[in-house]
Amino acid sequence: MLSLLSVLLLLLCTLARPTECAAHKAKAAGKQQQQDAQHYFWNEMTNTVQWEDPGGVAFEDEAGLRYWLGHNGERLSEDPNSAAYGWVEHYSADMEKPYYYNQITKETTWEKPSDLAWRRVPVRNQ
């Protein structure tokens, strides 16, 4: 929830000089987005952090098991939208480890691409 001071500043700014207040409004909206967020997203390879979901990022339960949510909120063991992404993760039973396949370039690798290195991190409210 925006503070009373922020709301008053937005109102005053809008009434007095609407064209000069766009940056203040964007900053207040960004703070509200952060306050409303339940997760942020961290790329473990590039160390990038962002609020926007890069797409296809799994949830993790308390045991560290990854899952995705279906249309009805049910837990799924595989990403239902993986056909829309370039890189997808598969598992090699012979090698007993994951490998990665690019559906566009047809490339296969054992090294995890940075596109698949995003983690969903819960926001801890203080």
C-alpha positions as CSV (number, residue, x, y, z in Angstrom):
1,M,0.0,0.0,0.0
2,L,1.3,3.4,-0.9
3,S,2.0,5.7,2.1
4,L,-0.3,8.7,2.6
5,L,2.7,11.0,1.8
6,S,3.2,9.3,-1.5
7,V,-0.5,9.6,-2.4
8,L,-0.5,13.3,-1.5
9,L,2.7,13.9,-3.5
10,L,1.2,12.2,-6.5
11,L,-2.0,14.1,-6.2
12,L,-0.3,17.5,-5.8
13,C,2.2,16.7,-8.5
14,T,-0.6,15.7,-10.9
15,L,-2.6,18.8,-10.3
16,A,0.3,21.2,-10.3
17,R,2.6,19.9,-13.1
18,P,1.4,16.7,-14.8
19,T,4.2,16.5,-17.4
20,E,6.9,16.8,-14.8
21,C,5.6,14.1,-12.5
22,A,5.8,11.0,-14.8
23,A,9.1,9.9,-13.2
24,H,7.7,10.2,-9.6
25,K,4.6,8.2,-10.7
26,A,6.7,5.5,-12.3
27,K,8.9,5.3,-9.1
28,A,5.8,5.0,-6.9
29,A,4.3,2.3,-9.2
30,G,7.6,0.4,-9.1
31,K,7.6,0.5,-5.3
32,Q,4.0,-0.8,-5.3
33,Q,5.0,-3.6,-7.6
34,Q,7.8,-4.6,-5.3
35,Q,5.5,-4.5,-2.3
36,D,2.9,-6.6,-4.0
37,A,5.4,-9.1,-5.4
38,Q,5.6,-12.6,-3.8
39,H,8.8,-13.5,-5.7
40,Y,11.7,-11.9,-7.5
41,F,13.8,-13.6,-10.1
42,W,17.6,-14.3,-9.9
43,N,19.8,-15.8,-12.6
44,E,22.3,-18.0,-10.9
45,M,24.8,-17.8,-13.8
46,T,24.7,-14.1,-14.6
47,N,23.8,-12.9,-11.1
48,T,21.0,-10.8,-12.6
49,V,18.1,-9.9,-10.4
50,Q,14.7,-8.6,-11.6
51,W,11.1,-8.3,-10.6
52,E,9.6,-9.3,-14.0
53,D,9.1,-13.0,-14.6
54,P,11.4,-14.0,-17.5
55,G,9.0,-16.9,-18.3
56,G,9.0,-20.5,-17.5
57,V,10.7,-20.2,-14.0
58,A,9.7,-23.1,-11.8
59,F,8.5,-22.9,-8.3
60,E,10.3,-24.8,-5.6
61,D,8.8,-26.6,-2.6
62,E,10.3,-26.9,0.8
63,A,12.2,-30.0,-0.3
64,G,13.7,-28.2,-3.3
65,L,11.5,-30.1,-5.8
66,R,10.7,-27.9,-8.9
67,Y,7.1,-27.6,-10.2
68,W,5.0,-25.4,-12.5
69,L,1.4,-24.4,-12.1
70,G,-1.2,-25.5,-14.5
71,H,-4.2,-23.4,-15.7
72,N,-6.3,-24.6,-12.8
73,G,-3.5,-24.1,-10.2
74,E,-2.5,-27.7,-10.1
75,R,1.2,-28.6,-9.6
76,L,2.9,-30.0,-12.7
77,S,6.3,-31.7,-12.9
78,E,7.0,-30.3,-16.4
79,D,6.6,-26.8,-17.8
80,P,3.4,-26.8,-19.8
81,N,4.7,-23.9,-22.0
82,S,8.1,-25.4,-22.8
83,A,7.3,-25.6,-26.5
84,A,7.4,-21.8,-26.6
85,Y,11.0,-21.5,-25.4
86,G,14.3,-22.0,-27.1
87,W,16.1,-24.0,-24.5
88,V,14.5,-26.9,-22.7
89,E,15.9,-29.3,-20.0
90,H,15.8,-33.0,-20.5
91,Y,17.1,-35.9,-18.4
92,S,19.5,-38.5,-19.6
93,A,18.8,-41.8,-17.7
94,D,22.1,-43.3,-19.2
95,M,24.3,-40.4,-17.9
96,E,22.0,-39.8,-14.8
97,K,22.1,-36.0,-15.3
98,P,20.2,-33.3,-17.2
99,Y,21.1,-32.1,-20.6
100,Y,19.8,-29.1,-22.6
101,Y,18.3,-28.9,-26.0
102,N,17.7,-25.8,-28.1
103,Q,14.4,-26.3,-30.0
104,I,15.3,-23.6,-32.5
105,T,19.0,-24.3,-33.3
106,K,18.8,-28.1,-32.5
107,E,21.9,-27.7,-30.4
108,T,22.4,-30.1,-27.4
109,T,24.7,-29.5,-24.5
110,W,25.5,-30.7,-21.0
111,E,26.2,-27.1,-19.8
112,K,23.2,-25.3,-18.5
113,P,22.4,-22.2,-20.7
114,S,21.9,-18.9,-18.8
115,D,18.3,-18.7,-20.2
116,L,17.5,-21.7,-17.9
117,A,19.4,-20.5,-14.9
118,W,16.6,-18.3,-13.5
119,R,15.4,-19.1,-9.9
120,R,12.2,-17.8,-8.3
121,V,13.1,-16.4,-4.9
122,P,10.3,-15.7,-2.3
123,V,10.2,-12.1,-1.0
124,R,10.5,-12.0,2.7
125,N,8.3,-9.3,4.2
126,Q,9.9,-7.5,7.2
